Amino acid sequence: MNQVPNIWVMDADGNQSKPLTHLKTKAMNTTFSQWSPDGTRITFSSDMNLTDPDPEATANPADNIWSIAADGSETNPVALTSLTTPDLNWSDFVIFSYSPDGTAIVFSSGRDLDPAVDGANTPPNNTQNIWIMDPNGNGEMPLTRLTEDQADNFVLYGND
């Protein structure tokens, strides 16, 4: 039995279950899955390898946000983010949320607020900020700019 967390879908009656991810290495994880508002995609946090789709590949040191077609039509998930260095020893994207209309995803990350300045993935002063991006992973930008020992790390869109 495979004891590695994978993403599965099934009919409402519990029949017709099928895996969407096929990880085989216990070092990898898939967590905090969420349906897109239109029901076509499942988005989740994982430390899957960013460059090697082999389900037995070495885990990435950082969690990223991934997305896959909910109907099983895609062989491999698509990485929406691409961190290669862990954020503050936290699970980088444990909490993320779709906007109710599905046009954006907000997430918490300790990444550098201005990566163009020093090229690093880690922030000054150990902070977590709220970021927003398009549902395809484009347009990442911070919504908060904390730089001292504070953290914004639990994000959730409201329905209003």
Secondary structure per residue as TSV (DSSP state, phi and psi in degrees):
chain	resnum	aa	ss	phi	psi
A	1	M	-	360.0	135.4
A	2	N	-	-81.5	115.9
A	3	Q	-	-99.9	20.2
A	4	V	S	-90.7	133.7
A	5	P	-	-66.0	121.3
A	6	N	-	-125.3	166.3
A	7	I	-	-97.2	127.0
A	8	W	E	-123.8	155.5
A	9	V	E	-128.2	155.8
A	10	M	-	-155.4	165.3
A	11	D	-	-66.1	160.6
A	12	A	T	-59.3	-26.5
A	13	D	T	-86.5	2.8
A	14	G	S	91.1	-2.2
A	15	N	-	-91.6	171.3
A	16	Q	S	56.4	44.6
A	17	S	-	-78.5	144.2
A	18	K	E	-152.1	143.8
A	19	P	E	-79.0	142.7
A	20	L	S	-97.8	-30.5
A	21	T	-	-113.3	157.5
A	22	H	-	-133.9	41.7
A	23	L	-	-65.8	144.8
A	24	K	-	-126.2	-3.6
A	25	T	-	-104.5	125.0
A	26	K	T	-62.2	-19.6
A	27	A	T	-70.6	-18.1
A	28	M	-	-97.4	156.8
A	29	N	-	-140.7	157.1
A	30	T	E	-132.7	122.5
A	31	T	E	-138.6	167.1
A	32	F	E	50.7	52.9
A	33	S	E	-75.6	150.8
A	34	Q	E	-148.3	138.0
A	35	W	E	-75.9	143.5
A	36	S	-	-68.9	153.4
A	37	P	T	-56.2	-29.5
A	38	D	T	-88.4	-0.7
A	39	G	S	78.3	6.5
A	40	T	S	-91.6	-17.8
A	41	R	E	-134.2	154.6
A	42	I	E	-118.6	128.2
A	43	T	E	-113.7	142.5
A	44	F	E	-154.7	166.1
A	45	S	E	-98.1	137.7
A	46	S	E	-158.7	154.8
A	47	D	-	-102.6	30.1
A	48	M	-	-59.5	152.3
A	49	N	-	-63.5	130.6
A	50	L	S	-74.0	-25.1
A	51	T	S	-114.1	-14.6
A	52	D	-	-121.9	109.3
A	53	P	-	-74.0	-3.4
A	54	D	-	-58.3	127.0
A	55	P	T	-64.7	-9.8
A	56	E	T	-108.1	12.3
A	57	A	S	-66.9	161.4
A	58	T	-	-65.0	138.4
A	59	A	-	-65.1	149.0
A	60	N	-	-73.5	144.2
A	61	P	S	-66.2	-18.2
A	62	A	S	-125.1	146.6
A	63	D	-	-73.7	148.0
A	64	N	E	-133.0	168.2
A	65	I	E	-93.6	130.6
A	66	W	E	-124.2	158.8
A	67	S	E	-142.7	145.7
A	68	I	E	-146.1	150.3
A	69	A	E	-61.8	130.6
A	70	A	T	-69.1	-19.9
A	71	D	T	-87.1	1.3
A	72	G	S	81.7	9.5
A	73	S	-	-76.5	-11.5
A	74	E	-	-104.2	137.0
A	75	T	S	-74.5	-41.9
A	76	N	S	-125.1	143.6
A	77	P	-	-65.9	159.4
A	78	V	E	-105.6	128.7
A	79	A	E	-76.7	124.3
A	80	L	S	-89.6	-23.4
A	81	T	-	-128.3	165.3
A	82	S	-	-143.1	50.3
A	83	L	-	-74.8	140.9
A	84	T	-	-117.4	-3.3
A	85	T	S	-122.5	131.6
A	86	P	-	-59.8	144.5
A	87	D	S	-86.7	106.0
A	88	L	T	55.3	27.6
A	89	N	T	59.7	21.8
A	90	W	S	-100.2	162.5
A	91	S	-	-73.9	114.4
A	92	D	T	-57.4	-41.7
A	93	F	T	-127.7	42.9
A	94	V	S	-60.0	-41.4
A	95	I	S	-111.5	120.3
A	96	F	E	-147.4	163.2
A	97	S	E	-153.7	139.0
A	98	Y	E	-77.4	148.1
A	99	S	-	-69.0	152.1
A	100	P	T	-55.9	-30.8
A	101	D	T	-90.3	-0.1
A	102	G	S	77.3	10.2
A	103	T	S	-89.8	-5.5
A	104	A	-	-153.7	158.0
A	105	I	E	-125.8	130.2
A	106	V	E	-104.5	147.8
A	107	F	E	-153.4	162.1
A	108	S	E	-101.7	137.0
A	109	S	E	-154.3	147.5
A	110	G	-	-95.4	14.4
A	111	R	-	-61.0	162.9
A	112	D	-	-62.5	131.4
A	113	L	S	-69.2	-28.7
A	114	D	-	-130.1	70.5
A	115	P	H	-62.4	-23.4
A	116	A	H	-66.6	-24.2
A	117	V	H	-71.1	-49.4
A	118	D	H	-124.7	-4.4
A	119	G	-	73.4	5.1
A	120	A	-	-85.5	156.5
A	121	N	S	-96.5	-7.0
A	122	T	S	-105.7	144.9
A	123	P	-	-86.7	160.4
A	124	P	T	-72.7	148.2
A	125	N	T	65.0	21.7
A	126	N	S	51.7	62.9
A	127	T	-	-115.7	158.8
A	128	Q	B	-118.9	137.3
A	129	N	E	-127.2	164.3
A	130	I	E	-93.5	130.4
A	131	W	E	-119.3	160.7
A	132	I	E	-133.0	148.3
A	133	M	E	-151.8	164.3
A	134	D	-	-68.3	157.9
A	135	P	T	-64.9	-11.8
A	136	N	T	-95.7	3.7
A	137	G	S	94.5	-5.4
A	138	N	-	-83.5	163.9
A	139	G	S	71.2	29.0
A	140	E	-	-61.0	132.4
A	141	M	E	-156.5	147.5
A	142	P	E	-75.3	140.9
A	143	L	S	-95.4	-28.1
A	144	T	-	-118.2	158.3
A	145	R	-	-135.1	57.8
A	146	L	-	-73.5	138.3
A	147	T	-	-129.8	-3.2
A	148	E	S	-109.3	-175.7
A	149	D	S	-69.3	67.2
A	150	Q	-	-132.8	167.3
A	151	A	B	-150.5	136.5
A	152	D	-	-113.1	103.4
A	153	N	-	-135.4	7.4
A	154	F	-	-124.2	105.7
A	155	V	-	-111.3	142.1
A	156	L	-	-160.8	127.6
A	157	Y	-	-77.1	144.7
A	158	G	-	-88.8	166.8
A	159	N	-	-87.1	-2.7
A	160	D	-	-104.0	360.0
